[in-house]
Amino acid sequence: MKKNVVEHQRVTLSKLSAGVEAQILELTGGRAFRSKAFGLGLKTGARLIVKKTSYSANGCLIIALGDLRVVIGRGIADKIIVSTEFSESLT
């Protein structure tokens, strides 16, 4: 019997362009990072929209989580794995 498996294209948040909607699949940092991310509303299953991105090597991203806007650095964005294909099972 085959399990119902949903495959997602995994990419870091830092790779997305402005205007793209995504869902968080995984936070790859350590315990302290995950704790801080959770405090900002960044958790597995959360949906977000990239509002603005700076293309410099250490630029920042502005993301929208519902009505909340969060500014994060590219280093943090590199630790957040997202998918642009949504699954209700993650929420």
N, C-alpha and C positions, 0 to 999 in steps of 0.2 A: 504494500500500500504506500503510495507516494504522499509525502507531507506537502501541505500548501505553503510554499516558500515564496516570499516576495523579495525579488532582487532589486537592489537600489544601486544607482550609479553614485559612488562615494567620491566626494571631492572636499577639499578644505574650504572653509568659508572665505578665506582670502582670495580664492580663485574666481569668485563670482563678481559680476559686474553690477552696477547700479540698476535698480528696477527688477532684479531677479528675486523671486520668492523661493524659499527653501525650508526644509524641515531638518532639525538637528537629529543626527543619527547617533553621535558619540562625542564625548568630551575626552580627549586623549591625554590631558595633563595629569599631574599628580593630585593628591587629596586636597591640598591648599588651593590649587587652581580650580578644581571642581566645586569647592565650597564657595569661592568668590564668584564663579560663573553662575552658580545656582542663585546666589544673592542678587544677581543682575537679571534673573529670569531666564538664563540660558540653561536649559535642561533638555534631556533627551525627549524628543517628540514635539518640542516647541516649534512653532512656525514663525518665520521672520521674513522681512523684506529688506534687502540691501538698498538703502536710500542714497548713499554717496560713498565713493571710494577714491582714495588717493593712490595713484599708480607708482609713487616713489617706493623705493625699497623698504622703508620703514614707515610708510604712510598709515593713516587710520581709516577705519570704516565707520559709517553711521548706519546702524540697523534699527529697524522698527519691530518691536514685539508688541503687537496690538497698538495701544495708545502710547506706549513707552518708547522713547528713543534712547539708544545706548551708543556711545562712542567707544570703540575698542581698537587697540593697536594691531598691526599685522601679525606680530608674534602670537598674540592670543587667538586671532582668527585662524592661524595655522594649526591650532590645537583643537579646532571645532570641525568635526566631520559632518557634512550635510548632504542632502539629496534634494534635487529639484522635482523629484517624483514623490508624491505623498502617499502615505499609508495610514489609515485610521488606526491600525494596530499599534502604532508607536505612541499615540496620544493617551 
